[in-house]
């Protein structure tokens, strides 16, 4: 019975850990490769991120399939909290971008203005010398 428990827990945990490790490894490699460059992440990084996301989601699905009794009992016990969390996530995903768009705190990525920076229109010029204390 212990080997069954080990497989039910360790297989999804191993798959999810591999997915997270791939995401971190490729993200850091891509960031170091673009150290002096202000460009957005490469398509290889985007593909690796998608693959790691698929691995993590499949680990959740496999874990739920292998541990059906626990998942069902957890959902029955905690269904109000799960429903409240889902509603809160949907509500915040809908309202936060509208709130920040109205306030204006979100800046565009600096590489979105490639034409403006190439022409020198968007360079920051300080109005006065910095105060040194």
N, C-alpha and C positions, 0 to 999 in steps of 0.2 A: 504494500500500500504506500510505502514511503517513496518508491520510485515513481509511482503515478503522480503523487503530490509534487515531486521534484519536476517532473516533465510539465505538468499543468502550470506551474509557476515559472519555471526557469526558461522554457521555450519562448513564451511571449516576452519575458524580460530580456532575454538575449537578443531577440529580433529588434525590439524597441531600442536597446542600448546601441546596437549596430547602426540603426537609423540616426540616432542622435549624434553618435561619434562621426559618422560620415558628414553630417551637416556642419559640425564644429570644425572638423579637419579641412573640408573644402572651403568653408567660409574664411578661416584663417589663412589658408594658402592663397586664396584669391585676394584677400585684403593685403597681404604682404607683397603679392605680385604687382598690385596697383598702388603701392605706397606713395610714389611721387605723382601719380596720375589721379585726377579728380573724377574719372569716369565712373559710371555705374557698374555694378557687378556684371561679369561676362555671362554669356549664354551657357557655358559649361557649369558655372555656379548655379544658375537657375535650374538646369537639368538635375544637378546633384541634390539641390534643395527639394525638388519634386520627388526624386527617388527616396530621399530620406523621409519625406512626409508620407509617402506610400508605405514605407517600412513601419513607421510608427503607427499609422492607422491600422495596418494589417496586424500588428502586434496586439492592438486593442481588440480587434475582432477575434483573433485566434484565442486570446485570453478569455474573452467573454464566452466563446464557444466551448472551450475546455472546462470552464468553471461556471456552467449554467446555473447550478443550484445557488451558488453564492450571488451571482448577478441578479437572479430573480428575487431572492430574499432581500438583497440590498435595495433594489428598486421599489419593492413593496413597502419596506420600512421607511425609506428615505425619499419616496416619490414627491412629496410636497417640496422638499428642499431642492431636488433635481429640477422640478418644474419652475420654481422660483429663480434658480440660477440660470436656466435657459431663457426665461423671460427677461431677466436683468441683462444678460449678454446681448440679446436681440435689441432691447431698448437702448442700451448704451452704444451699440454699433450703429443705430439709426440716429441718435441725438447728438453724440459727441462730435462727429464731423460738421454737423450744422452749427453747433455751438462755437467750435473753434473757427469755422469759416466766418461767422459773424463777428467774432472778437478779433481775429486776424493774427493769432499767435503762430499759426503754422506757416512756415516759409517753404518755398519751393526748393527742390534740390538744386544746388549750384550748377550742376551739369545740365539742367533743363534749359539754361540760357546760354547755350554754346555760341550762338551767333553774336549775342550781345557781348560776351566776354572776349571773343576773338576781335571784335571791333574796338574794344576798350571802353564801351559805354557803361558797363556795370562795375567798374572798379571803384573801390571805396577810397575816397580821399578825405582824410581828417580835416575838419574845419580849423582846428588850432593844434598847437603842439601839446603832447601829453604832459600832464602834471607829474613831476617827479618829486617825491617827498623824501 
